[in-house]
Amino acid sequence: MPIYDYQDLKINYMREGSGSPLLFLHGWGADLTSFNVLADALKKRYDVIALDFPGFGKSDEPKTPWNLDDYTAFTESFTKDLGIINPVLLGHSFGGRVSIKLASKVNPQKIVLMNSAGIKPKRSTSYYFRVYGYKFFRTVAALPLLKWILSEPLEAYRAIYSSSDYKQASPIMKQVLSKVVNEDLRHHLKAINVPVLLIWGDQDQSTPIEDARLMEKLIPDAGLVVYEGAGHFSYLEQPAKTLTILGTFLGGK
């Protein structure tokens, strides 16, 4: 696969087919191969591009902990340098989060958000108790006299309460996740001025269906398709249905 150079980072991407450009942006913990089924079918009619975000797949990790604006700026540079003009953005989960912010930068023709992140989750009191309790515990455990005593209990606390994404991430990507996960993009949704297709699984535990319904209300021109019984990777659970729906949505552009 070709390599894109960005700020001393080697970025892995694929580009196949010809026609109007479709830019696929993957979710957290995934990579461009998560779109293989869709890309193989769509490249017969479109210029299909997919990339590994920095820190994922075969791309280099960022040198410092990036935030969402950094990933948006990176993706904007990627489109400009590769001559990708007025693409359709297709983002899953974290890739949807980037797509929402990217909408005002690259003048997309349309946007497809699949189980997209972007709505800050409602947190229970117990959640904040755990988070701030951990931060306090971490601060105390850093004190010279207590560091050697509390290092193991601190690690046990982290193991119990951290998400699976956080546990599996490298030190840099743990910091990245902390920066991006709580940013609420509702005000950006209202500014999107192109048609948006929302594809969602009603059993999604990571980005619940309530997020999709809120996005549909906030985005001026949006339509929601719900897959009954599907989870966070709804487009992979029902690829044939997804391709049919995409064909209808993209065919009218």
VOBAFI-643538 format. One record per residue: x, y, z of N, C-alpha, C in turn; residue number from 1. Coordinates in steps of 0.2 Angstrom, whole numbers, plus 2048, in hexadecimal, padded with zeros to 3 digits. Layout:
N
[atom [X,Y,Z],[X,Y,Z],[X,Y,Z],NUM]
...
***
This chain:
253
[atom [804,7FA,800],[800,800,800],[804,806,800],1]
[atom [802,80C,7FD],[806,812,7FD],[807,815,804],2]
[atom [80B,819,805],[80D,81D,80B],[80C,824,80A],3]
[atom [809,828,80F],[809,82F,80F],[80D,832,815],4]
[atom [811,836,813],[815,839,818],[812,840,81B],5]
[atom [811,840,822],[80E,845,825],[812,847,82C],6]
[atom [816,84C,82C],[819,84E,832],[81E,849,835],7]
[atom [822,846,831],[826,840,832],[823,83A,834],8]
[atom [81C,839,833],[819,833,834],[817,830,82D],9]
[atom [818,829,82D],[816,825,827],[80F,823,828],10]
[atom [80B,825,823],[804,823,824],[802,81E,81E],11]
[atom [7FF,819,820],[7FD,813,81C],[7F6,815,819],12]
[atom [7F5,814,812],[7EE,815,810],[7EE,811,809],13]
[atom [7E7,811,807],[7E6,80D,801],[7E2,812,7FC],14]
[atom [7E2,811,7F6],[7DE,815,7F1],[7DD,811,7EB],15]
[atom [7D7,80F,7E9],[7D5,80B,7E4],[7CF,80D,7E0],16]
[atom [7CE,80C,7DA],[7C8,80E,7D6],[7C9,815,7D3],17]
[atom [7C3,817,7D0],[7C3,81D,7CD],[7BC,820,7CD],18]
[atom [7BB,827,7CD],[7B5,82A,7CD],[7B5,82F,7D3],19]
[atom [7AF,830,7D6],[7AF,835,7DB],[7B2,832,7E1],20]
[atom [7B6,836,7E5],[7B9,833,7EB],[7B5,831,7F1],21]
[atom [7B6,82C,7F4],[7B4,82A,7FA],[7B9,829,7FF],22]
[atom [7B9,82C,805],[7BE,82C,80A],[7BC,828,810],23]
[atom [7BF,823,811],[7BD,81F,817],[7C1,820,81D],24]
[atom [7BE,821,823],[7C2,823,829],[7C0,81E,82F],25]
[atom [7C4,81A,831],[7C3,815,835],[7C2,817,83D],26]
[atom [7C0,812,841],[7BE,813,848],[7C4,812,84C],27]
[atom [7C4,813,852],[7C9,812,857],[7CB,80B,858],28]
[atom [7D1,809,858],[7D3,802,858],[7D3,7FE,852],29]
[atom [7D0,801,84D],[7CF,7FE,846],[7D5,801,841],30]
[atom [7D4,7FF,83B],[7D8,802,836],[7D5,801,82F],31]
[atom [7D8,803,82A],[7D5,804,823],[7D2,7FD,821],32]
[atom [7D5,7F7,823],[7D2,7F1,821],[7CB,7F0,823],33]
[atom [7C9,7F3,828],[7C2,7F2,82B],[7BD,7F4,825],34]
[atom [7BF,7F8,820],[7BA,7FA,81B],[7BB,7F6,814],35]
[atom [7BF,7F0,815],[7C1,7EC,80F],[7BB,7EA,80B],36]
[atom [7B6,7E8,80E],[7B0,7E5,80B],[7AC,7EB,807],37]
[atom [7AB,7F0,80A],[7A8,7F6,807],[7AD,7F9,801],38]
[atom [7B3,7F9,803],[7B8,7FC,7FE],[7B8,7F8,7F7],39]
[atom [7B8,7F1,7F8],[7B9,7ED,7F2],[7B3,7EE,7EE],40]
[atom [7AD,7EF,7F0],[7A7,7F0,7EC],[7A7,7F7,7E9],41]
[atom [7A8,7FC,7ED],[7A7,803,7EB],[7AD,805,7E6],42]
[atom [7B3,802,7E6],[7B8,804,7E2],[7B6,803,7DA],43]
[atom [7B1,7FF,7D9],[7AF,7FE,7D2],[7AC,804,7CF],44]
[atom [7AA,809,7D4],[7A6,80F,7D1],[7A9,815,7D4],45]
[atom [7AD,815,7D9],[7B0,81B,7DC],[7B8,81A,7DD],46]
[atom [7BA,820,7DF],[7C1,821,7E1],[7C1,820,7E8],47]
[atom [7C3,81A,7EB],[7C2,818,7F2],[7C9,819,7F5],48]
[atom [7C9,81D,7FB],[7CF,81E,7FF],[7CE,81C,806],49]
[atom [7D2,819,809],[7D2,817,810],[7D9,818,813],50]
[atom [7DA,81A,819],[7E0,81B,81C],[7E0,818,823],51]
[atom [7E6,817,826],[7E7,815,82D],[7E9,81C,830],52]
[atom [7E5,81E,835],[7E6,824,839],[7ED,823,83C],53]
[atom [7F0,828,83E],[7F6,828,842],[7F5,824,848],54]
[atom [7F9,81F,84A],[7F8,81B,850],[7F4,815,84F],55]
[atom [7F2,814,849],[7EE,80E,847],[7F0,80A,841],56]
[atom [7EF,804,841],[7F1,800,83B],[7F8,800,83A],57]
[atom [7FA,802,834],[801,802,832],[804,809,832],58]
[atom [800,80E,834],[803,815,835],[807,816,83B],59]
[atom [80B,81B,83B],[80F,81C,841],[80B,820,846],60]
[atom [80D,81F,84C],[809,823,852],[80B,82A,851],61]
[atom [807,82F,853],[809,836,854],[80F,836,859],62]
[atom [813,83B,859],[819,83C,85D],[816,83E,864],63]
[atom [811,842,864],[80E,845,86A],[806,843,86A],64]
[atom [803,844,870],[7FC,842,870],[7F8,847,86C],65]
[atom [7F5,844,867],[7F1,849,862],[7EA,849,866],66]
[atom [7E6,84F,864],[7DF,850,865],[7DB,84F,85F],67]
[atom [7D5,850,85F],[7D1,84F,859],[7D2,854,854],68]
[atom [7D4,85A,856],[7D6,85F,851],[7DC,85D,84D],69]
[atom [7E1,85A,850],[7E7,857,84D],[7E5,852,848],70]
[atom [7E1,84D,849],[7DF,848,845],[7DB,84B,83F],71]
[atom [7D7,851,840],[7D3,854,83B],[7D8,858,836],72]
[atom [7DD,85B,839],[7E2,85F,835],[7E6,85A,831],73]
[atom [7E8,854,834],[7EB,84F,830],[7E7,84D,82A],74]
[atom [7E1,84B,82B],[7DC,848,826],[7DB,84E,820],75]
[atom [7DB,854,822],[7DA,859,81D],[7E0,85A,819],76]
[atom [7E6,859,81C],[7EC,859,818],[7ED,853,813],77]
[atom [7EB,84E,816],[7EB,848,812],[7E6,849,80C],78]
[atom [7E0,84B,80C],[7DC,84C,806],[7DF,851,802],79]
[atom [7E2,857,804],[7E5,85C,800],[7EB,859,7FC],80]
[atom [7EF,856,800],[7F5,853,7FC],[7F4,84E,7F7],81]
[atom [7EF,84A,7F8],[7ED,845,7F4],[7E8,847,7EE],82]
[atom [7E6,84D,7EE],[7E2,850,7E9],[7DB,84D,7EA],83]
[atom [7D8,84C,7F0],[7D2,849,7F1],[7CD,84F,7F2],84]
[atom [7C9,850,7ED],[7C5,856,7ED],[7BD,854,7EE],85]
[atom [7BA,858,7F2],[7B3,857,7F4],[7B1,84F,7F5],86]
[atom [7B5,84C,7F9],[7B3,845,7FA],[7AD,844,7FE],87]
[atom [7AA,83E,7FD],[7A5,83B,802],[7A9,838,808],88]
[atom [7A7,83B,80E],[7AB,838,814],[7A7,833,817],89]
[atom [7AA,82D,818],[7A7,827,81B],[7AA,825,822],90]
[atom [7A8,827,828],[7AB,826,82E],[7A8,822,833],91]
[atom [7AC,81D,835],[7A9,819,83B],[7AC,81B,841],92]
[atom [7A8,81B,846],[7AA,81C,84D],[7AE,822,84E],93]
[atom [7B5,821,850],[7B9,827,850],[7BA,82A,849],94]
[atom [7BA,827,844],[7BA,829,83D],[7B4,82E,83C],95]
[atom [7AF,82C,83F],[7A9,831,83E],[7AA,837,842],96]
[atom [7AD,837,848],[7AF,83D,84B],[7B3,841,847],97]
[atom [7B8,83F,844],[7BD,843,840],[7B9,846,83A],98]
[atom [7B4,842,837],[7B0,844,831],[7AC,84A,833],99]
[atom [7A9,84A,839],[7A5,84F,83B],[7A9,856,83B],100]
[atom [7AF,856,83E],[7B3,85C,83E],[7B6,85D,837],101]
[atom [7B7,858,833],[7BA,859,82D],[7B5,85C,828],102]
[atom [7AF,85C,829],[7AA,85E,825],[7AB,865,823],103]
[atom [7AD,86A,827],[7AE,871,826],[7B4,872,822],104]
[atom [7B8,86D,821],[7BF,86E,81F],[7C0,86C,817],105]
[atom [7BD,867,815],[7BE,864,80F],[7B8,864,80A],106]
[atom [7B3,867,80C],[7AD,868,808],[7AB,862,805],107]
[atom [7A9,85D,809],[7A6,856,807],[7A0,857,803],108]
[atom [79F,852,7FE],[799,852,7FB],[793,84F,7FF],109]
[atom [795,84A,803],[790,847,807],[794,843,80D],110]
[atom [791,841,812],[794,83E,818],[790,838,81A],111]
[atom [794,833,81C],[791,82D,81E],[794,82C,825],112]
[atom [790,82C,82A],[792,82A,831],[78F,824,834],113]
[atom [794,81F,835],[792,818,837],[794,817,83E],114]
[atom [78F,817,842],[790,816,84A],[795,81B,84C],115]
[atom [794,821,84A],[799,826,84B],[799,828,853],116]
[atom [79F,82A,855],[7A0,82E,85B],[79F,835,85A],117]
[atom [79F,839,85F],[79E,840,85F],[799,843,864],118]
[atom [795,83F,867],[791,841,86C],[794,83F,873],119]
[atom [795,844,877],[798,843,87D],[793,83E,881],120]
[atom [795,839,884],[790,834,888],[78E,837,88E],121]
[atom [788,836,890],[786,837,897],[789,833,89C],122]
[atom [78C,836,8A1],[790,832,8A6],[78C,832,8AD],123]
[atom [78C,82C,8B0],[789,82C,8B6],[78E,82F,8BC],124]
[atom [78B,830,8C2],[78F,832,8C7],[794,82D,8C9],125]
[atom [793,827,8C9],[798,822,8CA],[79E,822,8C6],126]
[atom [79C,824,8BF],[7A2,825,8BA],[7A7,82A,8BC],127]
[atom [7A4,830,8BE],[7A8,836,8C0],[7AC,834,8C7],128]
[atom [7A9,830,8CB],[7AC,82E,8D1],[7B2,82A,8D0],129]
[atom [7B1,825,8CB],[7B7,821,8C9],[7BC,825,8C6],130]
[atom [7BA,82A,8C1],[7C0,82D,8BE],[7C4,832,8C2],131]
[atom [7C0,836,8C6],[7C4,83A,8CB],[7C7,837,8D1],132]
[atom [7C4,831,8D3],[7C7,82D,8D8],[7CE,82A,8D5],133]
[atom [7CE,828,8CF],[7D4,826,8CC],[7D9,82B,8CB],134]
[atom [7D7,831,8C9],[7DC,837,8C8],[7DF,839,8CF],135]
[atom [7DB,839,8D4],[7DD,83A,8DB],[7E2,835,8DD],136]
[atom [7E0,82E,8DC],[7E5,829,8DE],[7EB,829,8DA],137]
[atom [7EB,82B,8D4],[7F1,82B,8D0],[7F6,831,8D2],138]
[atom [7F3,836,8D4],[7F7,83C,8D7],[7FA,83A,8DD],139]
[atom [7F6,837,8E2],[7F9,834,8E8],[7FF,82F,8E7],140]
[atom [7FD,82B,8E2],[802,825,8E1],[809,828,8DE],141]
[atom [809,82E,8DB],[80F,831,8D9],[813,834,8DE],142]
[atom [811,835,8E4],[815,837,8E9],[81B,833,8EB],143]
[atom [821,835,8EC],[827,831,8ED],[826,82C,8F2],144]
[atom [823,82E,8F8],[822,829,8FD],[81D,823,8FC],145]
[atom [819,825,8F7],[813,820,8F6],[814,81C,8F0],146]
[atom [818,81E,8EB],[818,81C,8E5],[819,814,8E4],147]
[atom [81E,812,8E8],[81F,80B,8E8],[81A,806,8EC],148]
[atom [816,80A,8F0],[811,806,8F4],[80B,805,8EF],149]
[atom [809,80B,8EC],[803,80B,8E8],[803,80A,8E1],150]
[atom [809,808,8DE],[809,807,8D7],[805,801,8D5],151]
[atom [805,7FC,8D8],[801,7F6,8D7],[7FA,7F7,8D7],152]
[atom [7F7,7FA,8DD],[7F0,7FB,8DE],[7EE,800,8D8],153]
[atom [7F2,805,8D6],[7F0,80A,8D1],[7EF,806,8CA],154]
[atom [7F4,801,8C9],[7F3,7FE,8C3],[7ED,7F9,8C3],155]
[atom [7EB,7F6,8C9],[7E5,7F2,8C9],[7DF,7F7,8C8],156]
[atom [7DF,7FD,8CB],[7D9,801,8CA],[7D8,803,8C3],157]
[atom [7DE,804,8BF],[7DE,806,8B8],[7DB,800,8B4],158]
[atom [7DD,7FA,8B6],[7DB,7F4,8B2],[7D4,7F3,8B3],159]
[atom [7D1,7F4,8B8],[7CA,7F3,8BA],[7C5,7F8,8B6],160]
[atom [7C7,7FE,8B6],[7C3,804,8B4],[7C4,806,8AD],161]
[atom [7CA,805,8AA],[7CB,807,8A3],[7C7,804,89E],162]
[atom [7C6,807,898],[7C2,804,893],[7C7,7FF,88F],163]
[atom [7C4,7FB,88B],[7C9,7F6,887],[7CD,7FA,882],164]
[atom [7CA,7FF,87F],[7CE,803,87B],[7D4,806,87E],165]
[atom [7D3,809,884],[7D9,80C,888],[7DE,807,88A],166]
[atom [7DC,801,88C],[7E0,7FC,88E],[7E5,7F9,889],167]
[atom [7E2,7F9,883],[7E6,7F6,87D],[7EA,7FC,87A],168]
[atom [7E9,802,87B],[7ED,807,878],[7F4,808,87B],169]
[atom [7F9,80B,877],[7FF,80C,879],[7FF,812,87D],170]
[atom [805,814,881],[805,81A,885],[803,820,881],171]
[atom [805,821,87B],[803,827,878],[7FC,827,876],172]
[atom [7F9,822,874],[7F2,821,871],[7EE,821,877],173]
[atom [7F0,81F,87D],[7EC,820,883],[7EA,828,884],174]
[atom [7EF,82C,883],[7EE,833,884],[7EA,836,87F],175]
[atom [7EB,833,879],[7E7,835,873],[7DF,834,874],176]
[atom [7DE,82E,877],[7D7,82C,878],[7D4,830,87D],177]
[atom [7D8,832,883],[7D5,836,888],[7D4,83D,885],178]
[atom [7D7,83F,880],[7D6,846,87D],[7D0,846,879],179]
[atom [7CF,841,875],[7C9,841,870],[7C3,83F,872],180]
[atom [7C3,83A,877],[7BD,837,879],[7B7,83B,87C],181]
[atom [7B9,840,87F],[7B4,844,882],[7B2,84B,87F],182]
[atom [7B4,84C,879],[7B2,852,875],[7AC,851,872],183]
[atom [7A7,856,874],[7A0,855,871],[7A0,85A,86B],184]
[atom [79D,856,865],[79D,85A,85F],[796,85C,85D],185]
[atom [792,85D,861],[78B,85F,860],[78A,865,85C],186]
[atom [78E,86A,85E],[78E,871,85A],[791,870,853],187]
[atom [795,86B,852],[798,86A,84B],[792,867,847],188]
[atom [78E,863,84A],[789,85F,846],[784,864,843],189]
[atom [782,869,846],[77D,86E,844],[780,872,83E],190]
[atom [787,872,83D],[78A,876,838],[78B,872,831],191]
[atom [78A,86C,831],[78B,867,82B],[785,869,826],192]
[atom [787,86B,820],[783,86D,81B],[782,869,815],193]
[atom [784,862,816],[783,85E,810],[77F,858,813],194]
[atom [77C,854,80E],[779,84E,811],[77D,849,815],195]
[atom [77A,846,81A],[77D,842,81E],[779,83B,81F],196]
[atom [77C,836,81E],[779,82F,81F],[77C,82C,826],197]
[atom [778,82A,82A],[779,827,831],[778,820,830],198]
[atom [77D,81C,831],[77B,814,832],[77D,812,839],199]
[atom [779,80E,83C],[77A,80D,843],[777,806,845],200]
[atom [77A,803,849],[777,7FC,84C],[774,7FE,853],201]
[atom [76E,7FB,854],[76A,7FD,859],[76C,7FA,860],202]
[atom [771,7F6,85F],[774,7F2,865],[77B,7F5,867],203]
[atom [77D,7FB,864],[784,7FD,865],[784,800,86C],204]
[atom [78A,7FD,86F],[78B,7FF,876],[790,805,877],205]
[atom [794,806,871],[799,80B,871],[796,812,86F],206]
[atom [793,812,86A],[78F,818,868],[788,817,868],207]
[atom [784,817,86D],[77D,815,86D],[779,818,868],208]
[atom [773,815,866],[76E,817,861],[76C,81E,863],209]
[atom [76B,820,869],[769,826,86B],[76E,82C,868],210]
[atom [774,82A,868],[779,82F,865],[777,830,85D],211]
[atom [775,82B,85A],[773,82B,853],[76D,82F,852],212]
[atom [768,82E,856],[761,832,856],[763,83A,857],213]
[atom [767,83B,85C],[769,842,85D],[76C,845,857],214]
[atom [771,841,854],[775,844,84F],[770,845,849],215]
[atom [76B,841,848],[766,842,843],[762,848,844],216]
[atom [761,84A,84A],[75D,850,84C],[761,856,84B],217]
[atom [768,856,84C],[76C,85C,84C],[76F,85D,845],218]
[atom [770,858,841],[772,85A,83A],[76D,85C,836],219]
[atom [76D,861,832],[768,864,82E],[765,85F,829],220]
[atom [769,85C,826],[767,857,820],[76A,850,822],221]
[atom [766,84C,826],[769,846,828],[763,840,828],222]
[atom [765,83A,826],[761,835,827],[764,82F,82A],223]
[atom [760,82B,82E],[763,826,832],[760,81F,830],224]
[atom [765,81A,82F],[763,813,82E],[765,80F,834],225]
[atom [761,80C,837],[762,808,83D],[762,800,83B],226]
[atom [767,7FD,83D],[768,7F5,83C],[766,7F2,842],227]
[atom [760,7EF,842],[75E,7EB,848],[763,7E5,84A],228]
[atom [765,7E5,850],[769,7E0,853],[770,7E1,851],229]
[atom [772,7E6,84E],[779,7E7,84D],[77C,7EB,852],230]
[atom [783,7EB,852],[787,7EE,857],[78B,7F4,855],231]
[atom [791,7F5,857],[795,7FB,856],[798,7FB,84F],232]
[atom [799,7F5,84C],[79B,7F4,845],[795,7F1,841],233]
[atom [790,7F5,841],[78A,7F3,83D],[78B,7F2,836],234]
[atom [790,7F6,833],[791,7F6,82B],[794,7EF,82A],235]
[atom [798,7ED,82E],[79B,7E6,82D],[797,7E0,82F],236]
[atom [792,7E1,833],[78D,7DC,835],[788,7DB,82F],237]
[atom [787,7E0,82B],[782,7E0,826],[785,7E4,820],238]
[atom [78A,7E1,81D],[78E,7E4,817],[78A,7E5,811],239]
[atom [786,7E0,80F],[782,7E0,809],[77D,7E6,80A],240]
[atom [779,7E6,80F],[774,7EB,811],[778,7F2,810],241]
[atom [77E,7F3,813],[781,7F9,813],[783,7FB,80C],242]
[atom [785,7F7,808],[787,7F9,801],[781,7FB,7FD],243]
[atom [77B,7F8,7FF],[775,7FA,7FB],[773,801,7FD],244]
[atom [773,802,804],[771,809,806],[776,80E,804],245]
[atom [77D,80C,804],[782,811,801],[781,813,7FA],246]
[atom [77F,80D,7F6],[77E,80E,7EF],[778,813,7EE],247]
[atom [773,813,7F2],[76D,818,7F1],[76F,81F,7F3],248]
[atom [773,81F,7F9],[775,826,7FB],[77A,829,7F7],249]
[atom [77F,825,7F5],[784,828,7F0],[782,829,7E9],250]
[atom [77D,825,7E7],[77B,826,7E0],[777,82C,7DE],251]
[atom [775,830,7E4],[772,836,7E2],[776,83C,7E3],252]
[atom [77C,83B,7E4],[781,841,7E4],[783,844,7DE],253]
***
